[in-house]
Amino acid sequence: MLGFTLDGEVDEEGMRKLLMAIEAKVVTHGRIRLLGNIKNVSGFANYQSFWDTIKGKRDLLDRIEKYAVLTDHGWLSAITGGIDYFTTRMEVKTFKLSEGELAHQWLQGDREAPATAAAVKEIDLGDERLLGLAIVGQLYPADYDRINVLIGEKVKHYGKARILLEVIGTDGIKARKPWEDLKASLKFYKDIERVAIIGDQSWLKTSVKLSDLLTPGLELAAFSSIERKRAIAWLD
């Protein structure tokens, strides 16, 4: 665990020291949990510049498991969900300044999935070139690592990967942004040609259509659960 206090303007020297401290913890422990004590910050732009610097260190960002924010700034609490959106592997939660003990307890809580809980299941699509995956529960770092291994095998053998992703449990990935949530953790993103996303959620097709517009070079399409054969044919 590592704690820091932000009280005033974000300065380069302070950010340099914070990043060095994060790097040291990552080298020692592999992963890290942050406690940010945000007492005084000069508005949204100043805090955004602070977080943009953290985002720029993608290798470090992927190593942060949890980020507890202590603040009495209402606007900062409101944007916490936005931070959580682009940090797929990180849990983010806001507490009041007086709730330091609760924040510590939350950070110390174990977020690892039980050994018996399989959040990702491989689906046999009857074609070795295609990768079928079903999201059935909460995804954890080990699940993302497994997904990367499976995609990597397809890329190694076939040059490119074509994936059928079935969203069964909406707790597994962030609701309404299934592909956006996953792609931030994919190592072989540029080697994926097509992704067919299957689900009966009312928002799925609209979400996938938007993601398709934002991902040039990659084809995305949404199908209902009764359109499995059509989805496989589209991948092929």
Secondary structure as GFF3:
##gff-version 3
##sequence-region A 1 236
A	DSSP	beta_strand	2	7	.	.	.	ID=ss1
A	DSSP	alpha_helix	12	29	.	.	.	ID=ss2
A	DSSP	beta_strand	32	40	.	.	.	ID=ss3
A	DSSP	alpha_helix	43	56	.	.	.	ID=ss4
A	DSSP	alpha_helix	58	61	.	.	.	ID=ss5
A	DSSP	beta_strand	64	71	.	.	.	ID=ss6
A	DSSP	alpha_helix	74	78	.	.	.	ID=ss7
A	DSSP	alpha_helix	80	86	.	.	.	ID=ss8
A	DSSP	beta_strand	91	95	.	.	.	ID=ss9
A	DSSP	three_ten_helix	97	99	.	.	.	ID=ss10
A	DSSP	alpha_helix	100	108	.	.	.	ID=ss11
A	DSSP	beta_strand	120	123	.	.	.	ID=ss12
A	DSSP	beta_strand	130	135	.	.	.	ID=ss13
A	DSSP	alpha_helix	141	158	.	.	.	ID=ss14
A	DSSP	beta_strand	161	167	.	.	.	ID=ss15
A	DSSP	alpha_helix	178	183	.	.	.	ID=ss16
A	DSSP	three_ten_helix	189	191	.	.	.	ID=ss17
A	DSSP	beta_strand	192	198	.	.	.	ID=ss18
A	DSSP	alpha_helix	204	213	.	.	.	ID=ss19
A	DSSP	beta_strand	219	223	.	.	.	ID=ss20
A	DSSP	three_ten_helix	225	227	.	.	.	ID=ss21
A	DSSP	alpha_helix	228	235	.	.	.	ID=ss22
###
